[in-house]
Amino acid sequence: MSSSGSKKRVSITAPSDAPTTRLGGKKAAPRRSMGPRQQSLPAFTPDNYSSDEDDKFYHEDAATKRKKKKTTMGGDHDNTNEEEKGDDPGSGWTNGQVPPQFTPTMTLHPYTRSGRLMLYSHHRRWINFQSSWSRIGKGSTELDAVHKESSLGQSIMTGCLIEEGKTVRALVAQLCECFYKAGWATGTGGGVSIRVGGPAEHRPYRVFVAPSGVQKEDMVGDDVFELDMERNVVSPPKTPNLRQSACTPLWYVVYKRVPTAMCVIHTHSMYAQLATLLDPTEQSDVLRITHLEMLKGVGNHSYDSVLEVPIIDNRPTEDLLADQLDAAILKYPNCNAVLVRRHGIYAWGDSWEQAKAQCESFDYLFETAVKMKGMGLDSGVVPVSGTYRNEEDVKMTMEGGGGGGEEEKKDDGSNSPPAKRQKTEVGGGGVAPAFNASSATNNDADLECSRKTDIPIVPRDAKVLLLDIEGTTTSISFVKDVLFPYVKKNLTSYIDTMSDEEKTTTLAELRADVDALDANHVVKQMNLNDTIVDIVTALMDSDVKATGLKSLQGKMWKSGYASGELVGHIYSDFLPMLDWCKDNYVKVCIYSSGSIAAQKLLFKHTEKGDITEYFGGRHFDTTSGSKKDSSSYQTIALALGVKPEEVIFVSDLEAEIYASRGAGMRAVVSVRPGNAPLSAETKGEFPIVRSLLQLCGNAN
């Protein structure tokens, strides 16, 4: 307003140096002057780059804007708000505040030739505190089948801890944005932790962790916490009201259990979650993958290794997973990741680059496993044709290996579960044998789909199911790898708890076991001390099954089961099958070389609890006859009050399969990982099941 109260008209004129344009011979109307941020770039022509002109892209930094504003306002009056100061959390490029060092001649515009040359010639895309990185570690070559460690370049930090902290915080934010774009960290899920320093650098560790509940694609370094190895907050985030990631307790489990780990990544990858559901019963505690090239990317494995990724069950909150995670790392030390059922994955590495590369490789493998399942293929099975294999492995697969029961170990540094050979059962002077106690064997060929055979199902084809234990309901190596070592480990302490009378009786029974052996038996050639420990050790080392030994083992196992130190193994499909049979009025019976007492102990103390009620006391052992004799199966059918043809018998041993068929029963071969390889004749004549649930079907 003018002093007279009338409105003052303001004329807008063009700057004196503004160009004019004629339209139809007339001057164009004057326009408002555009500020530097509104000025357009010169036209971009792909085939005609300018080395300088396109780089003249002007940015005003915050300090320049404040100076101009002060001049406009007059004097030294500063009317800037907090956002304009440029030092608040989240300030930066997105708020238009470009650092002063980005002068017009240095700014790298991504569409210019010179900018792109500069970017891709010298500037890595990732924020980092090392000059370089390689998956190939010290002492390794690019041709090694297995890589365990990565290698780093030189530090590009100046030694300033403040600068290092700023760099790592920004890197955590950049990684989280990357994982969001990959679909691994949507809905604020997932996170990253990086630690630096440590004894190798003669200083304490600095642990940086992402916050909880923050949009991962919008994270900034100011959101990140710095902690020490006791989880004390050393430096809180600048952004207020944030909390540490819910994953923090689990990151520390990894750091303390895996000293070389310098970065831990947690994602909610869809394929990681689906991989935990490949077992429809959701009871499996491991996912196996083999013969895929990307196995090299997860560390400690080669193309033909068998990768075993542990699976733990999800819980309502992340901290409740700590004990399970710790146990899984201890059990599978060669795997750099743990899957959480219906949740995601935790992966780690000796640098952030290695952790990221391994996490990407794991996800590739999980996607492959899921898609192979949809094609009817099992990612954990060695292909029997169409791929490279060592001739020795082929011979082992086809022939089942030689005698001796020794493990076949690889020397390539991989952690493939070794192929073991089946031991030959040693007679005990006519004494009924205990559990077979066989070692696991390479039977990968049997796990592949064979020709179609008609599998009998219950209750349509039979109302009685007779099952072997080892290799059918329970891992074939459970007795060998768990029960037998328990006896040897606790033998001395158990003897100390026995009364003098029990010791005398036990020693007499063991002497009788030795006396019953053939004169040329290896045990009789030993110069044994007349003690319980020496005789038991000699008999077990020679794989002798004898009455006195069986009696002592049974008592010790009973004690171990009662204390909880022993837990009976059953396959994940066994309990669902038992429920099916119970609902459909199918009788399930057990026929094993192990004594009835040992059978009941195993099934009373399984990892799923007491399941003995499903059998209704219908247990049979070699008191009914040898499992290789057809008359034994006729005896059992008679005891059950049914005809042999009304019984389906399932076992992994060929001699038993043929004997049961000779008695008139419907024989089915059980194929489990580690079972003895089958002959071509057996695979051609008998139906094969890889899960007992294949025996369950409709009554129609």
Secondary structure, 3 states (H helix, E strand, C coil): CCCCCCCCCCCCCCCCCCCCCEECCEECCCCCCCCHHHCCCCCCCCCCCCCCHHHCCCCCCHHHHHHHHHHHHCCCCCCCCHHHHCCCCCCCHHHCCCCCCCCCCCCCCCCCHHHHHHHHHHCCCCCCCECCEECCCCCCCCCCCCCCCCEECCECCCCCHHHHHHHHHHHHHHHHHHHHHCCCCHHHCCEEEEEEEEHHHCEEEEEEECECCCCHHHCCHHHCEEECCCCCEEECCCCCCCCECCCHHHHHHHHHHCCCCCEEEEECCHHHHHHCCCCCCCCCCEEEEECCHHHHHHCCCCCCCEEEEEEECCCCCHHHHHHHHHHHHHHCCCCCEEEECCCEEEEEECCHHHHHHHHHHHHHHHHHHHHHHHCCCCCCCCCCCCCCCCHHHHHHHHHCCCCCCCEECCCCCCCCCCEECCCCCECCCCCCCCCCCCCCCCCHHHHCCCCCCCCCCECCCCCEEEECCECCCECCCHHHHHHHHHHHHHHHHHHHCCCHHHHHHHHHHHHHHHHCCCCCCHHHHCCCCCCHHHHHHHHHHCCECCHHHHHHHHHHHHHHHHHCCCCECCCCCHHHHHHHHHHCCCEEEEECCCCHHHHHHHHHCECCECCHHHHCCCEECHHHCCCCCHHHHHHHHHHHCCCHHHEEEEECCHHHHHHHHHCCCEEEEECCCCCCCCCHHHHHHCCEECCHHHHECCCC
